Amino acid sequence: MPTMPKSFLWTRTDAVGAEHALVDDGRGLTARGTQVAVDPIPYTCRYQLTTDPEWMTTGLVVEAEGSGWLRTIRLERAADRWRVTTAEQGDLDAALAVADHPPAGLPGTDDPDRLVDAVDVDLGGSPLFNTLPVRRLGLTGSPVDTAHRVPVAWVLVPSLSVVFAEQVYTALGPDRVRFASDTFTAELDLDDAGYVLCYPGLAKRAEPR
C-alpha cells in the first residue's frame, strides 16, 4: 500500500526565506521541494531529487525563477558520470545588476568532467540535501568522530551554477553530525530518520502547532 510522503518545512535563520519538501524514503529517496528567499534578489527555487535504494543520487532537476528570468538545470548520473543540461529565459544578471549585485554567470558547468568524482549532490540553502550522505553512510549510528570525506556536485542558488566541492561529515553521537566545507563548519541536529532539525546559521525545522 502506498505511504503518505513526509512533509518538512524549514525557515531560514540567515535571511528571510523558507523551504518546503515532500519526501518518500521507503526505497531510497524521492523528493520535491520549493525554496523561497529574498537574497540576493527575491526568487523561488523548485527541485525534484531521486536516489537509488542505497541513497546514491540518480537525478536532480532544479528550476529557479525571479522577476524577468527563469533558469533550469538537470543533473543525471549515467555510467558513473554526470550529464548536465541547462536552459534559461530572461536575464538573471540584468536583475542582479538592478539590485547592485555582481553577475551570476551561466548556469551549469562548462566542464562536466570536473564532477566525475562527485558521489552526492548539494543544493545551496537546502537542509534536505545534508540527509543524503547521512543516510548513505549510516552516520547516525556511527561511532563518535567517524569522519567521511564526501565529494559533491554543488548547485548554487539562484544562479544554478554547478561546482565541485569536498565536504566532510563527522559523527558526533546519536542524531548529531558535524558538517565542514573549506573553512565553514556547523553541527547539525537530526531527527531519528536523519533529517535536519537545526542547521546553525542556515535553517531550523518548523513543527505544526
C-alpha positions as CSV (number, residue, x, y, z in Angstrom):
1,M,0.0,0.0,0.0
2,P,1.4,3.4,-0.9
3,T,2.5,5.5,2.0
4,M,2.0,9.2,2.5
5,P,5.1,11.3,1.9
6,K,6.8,13.1,4.8
7,S,6.3,16.9,4.8
8,F,9.0,19.2,6.1
9,L,9.2,22.9,6.4
10,W,12.4,24.8,7.3
11,T,12.6,28.5,8.0
12,R,15.8,30.3,7.1
13,T,17.8,31.8,10.0
14,D,20.4,33.6,7.9
15,A,17.9,35.5,5.7
16,V,14.2,35.9,5.0
17,G,13.1,32.6,3.4
18,A,11.8,29.1,3.8
19,E,11.8,25.6,2.2
20,H,9.0,23.1,2.0
21,A,9.8,19.5,0.9
22,L,7.8,16.4,0.4
23,V,9.8,13.2,0.7
24,D,9.3,9.5,0.2
25,D,12.1,7.4,1.7
26,G,10.6,3.9,1.5
27,R,13.2,2.8,-1.1
28,G,16.0,5.4,-1.3
29,L,14.7,8.9,-1.6
30,T,12.3,10.7,-3.9
31,A,11.8,14.3,-3.0
32,R,10.3,17.5,-4.4
33,G,10.6,20.9,-2.7
34,T,10.3,24.6,-3.0
35,Q,12.6,27.3,-1.6
36,V,11.7,31.0,-1.4
37,A,14.2,33.7,-0.4
38,V,15.0,37.4,-0.8
39,D,18.8,37.3,-1.1
40,P,20.5,38.3,-3.3
41,I,17.2,39.1,-5.0
42,P,13.7,37.6,-4.5
43,Y,13.4,34.2,-6.1
44,T,11.6,30.8,-6.0
45,C,13.5,27.6,-6.4
46,R,11.8,24.3,-7.2
47,Y,13.6,20.9,-7.2
48,Q,13.0,17.2,-7.8
49,L,15.5,14.7,-6.4
50,T,15.8,10.9,-6.9
51,T,18.2,8.4,-5.5
52,D,18.7,4.6,-5.8
53,P,17.9,2.3,-2.9
54,E,21.4,2.9,-1.4
55,W,20.8,6.7,-1.4
56,M,23.1,7.4,-4.3
57,T,21.7,10.4,-6.3
58,T,20.5,9.4,-9.7
59,G,18.9,12.7,-10.8
60,L,18.2,16.3,-9.8
61,V,16.1,18.9,-11.6
62,V,16.2,22.4,-10.3
63,E,14.2,25.5,-11.5
64,A,14.9,29.0,-10.2
65,E,12.7,31.9,-11.1
66,G,12.5,35.6,-10.3
67,S,11.3,38.8,-11.9
68,G,12.2,38.7,-15.6
69,W,14.2,35.5,-15.5
70,L,14.0,31.7,-15.3
71,R,16.7,29.1,-15.1
72,T,16.6,25.3,-15.2
73,I,19.2,22.6,-14.7
74,R,19.1,18.9,-14.9
75,L,21.8,16.6,-13.5
76,E,21.7,12.9,-14.4
77,R,24.1,10.1,-13.4
78,A,24.8,7.5,-16.0
79,A,27.8,5.1,-16.3
80,D,29.4,6.8,-13.3
81,R,29.4,10.2,-15.0
82,W,27.2,13.3,-14.7
83,R,25.3,14.7,-17.6
84,V,24.4,18.4,-17.1
85,T,21.8,20.2,-19.2
86,T,20.5,23.8,-18.7
87,A,18.0,26.2,-20.0
88,E,17.5,29.9,-19.5
89,Q,14.8,32.5,-20.2
90,G,15.2,36.2,-19.5
91,D,18.3,37.7,-17.8
92,L,19.2,36.9,-14.2
93,D,22.4,39.0,-14.5
94,A,20.3,42.1,-15.5
95,A,18.1,41.6,-12.5
96,L,21.1,41.3,-10.2
97,A,22.6,44.5,-11.7
98,V,19.5,46.5,-10.9
99,A,19.9,45.4,-7.3
100,D,23.7,46.3,-7.4
101,H,24.8,42.7,-7.2
102,P,27.6,41.2,-9.3
103,P,26.6,38.9,-12.2
104,A,25.9,35.2,-11.6
105,G,27.4,33.9,-14.7
106,L,26.0,30.9,-16.7
107,P,24.0,28.0,-15.2
108,G,25.5,24.6,-15.1
109,T,29.2,23.9,-15.7
110,D,31.4,24.3,-18.8
111,D,33.2,21.0,-18.0
112,P,31.1,18.2,-16.6
113,D,34.3,16.1,-16.2
114,R,35.1,18.2,-13.2
115,L,32.2,16.5,-11.5
116,V,33.3,12.9,-12.3
117,D,34.3,12.2,-8.6
118,A,31.1,13.6,-7.1
119,V,29.1,11.0,-5.3
120,D,26.4,13.3,-3.9
121,V,24.6,16.5,-5.0
122,D,24.1,19.5,-2.8
123,L,21.7,22.4,-3.3
124,G,22.6,25.8,-1.9
125,G,20.5,26.8,1.1
126,S,18.7,23.4,1.4
127,P,18.9,21.4,4.7
128,L,17.3,18.4,2.9
129,F,20.4,17.6,0.9
130,N,22.5,17.0,4.1
131,T,20.4,13.9,4.6
132,L,21.9,12.2,1.5
133,P,25.3,11.4,2.9
134,V,24.0,11.0,6.5
135,R,21.7,8.1,5.3
136,R,24.0,6.7,2.7
137,L,26.9,6.4,5.1
138,G,24.8,5.5,8.2
139,L,26.3,8.4,10.2
140,T,23.5,8.5,12.8
141,G,24.7,5.1,14.1
142,S,28.4,5.5,13.6
143,P,30.9,5.8,16.5
144,V,31.7,9.3,17.6
145,D,34.4,11.0,15.5
146,T,33.9,8.8,12.5
147,A,34.5,11.1,9.5
148,H,33.8,10.7,5.8
149,R,35.0,13.0,3.0
150,V,32.2,13.5,0.5
151,P,32.8,14.9,-2.9
152,V,29.7,16.6,-4.3
153,A,28.3,18.5,-7.2
154,W,27.1,21.7,-5.5
155,V,24.3,23.6,-7.2
156,L,24.5,27.3,-6.3
157,V,21.2,29.2,-6.0
158,P,19.9,31.3,-7.7
159,S,22.5,31.1,-10.4
160,L,22.3,27.3,-10.8
161,S,26.0,27.2,-11.5
162,V,27.4,23.8,-10.6
163,V,30.8,23.5,-8.9
164,F,32.8,20.5,-7.5
165,A,33.2,20.7,-3.7
166,E,34.6,18.4,-1.0
167,Q,32.6,18.2,2.3
168,V,33.4,16.3,5.5
169,Y,30.7,14.7,7.7
170,T,31.7,13.6,11.2
171,A,29.5,11.6,13.6
172,L,29.1,13.3,16.9
173,G,26.8,10.8,18.6
174,P,23.1,10.0,18.2
175,D,21.3,12.4,15.9
176,R,24.2,14.8,15.5
177,V,26.8,15.4,12.9
178,R,29.4,18.0,12.1
179,F,29.4,19.4,8.5
180,A,32.5,21.0,7.1
181,S,33.4,22.6,3.8
182,D,36.5,24.6,3.3
183,T,36.7,26.9,6.4
184,F,33.0,26.6,7.2
185,T,31.7,24.2,9.9
186,A,28.4,23.6,11.6
187,E,27.0,21.0,14.0
188,L,23.7,19.7,12.7
189,D,20.9,18.3,14.9
190,L,18.9,15.5,13.2
191,D,15.8,13.6,13.8
192,D,15.7,9.8,14.1
193,A,15.5,9.4,10.4
194,G,18.5,11.6,9.6
195,Y,16.6,14.8,8.5
196,V,17.9,18.1,9.7
197,L,16.1,19.7,12.7
198,C,18.6,22.6,13.2
199,Y,21.4,23.8,10.9
200,P,23.0,26.7,12.8
201,G,23.5,29.7,10.6
202,L,21.1,28.4,7.9
203,A,17.8,27.0,8.9
204,K,15.6,25.4,11.5
205,R,12.7,23.0,11.0
206,A,9.3,24.2,11.9
207,E,6.8,21.8,13.5
208,P,3.0,22.1,13.4
209,R,1.4,23.7,16.5
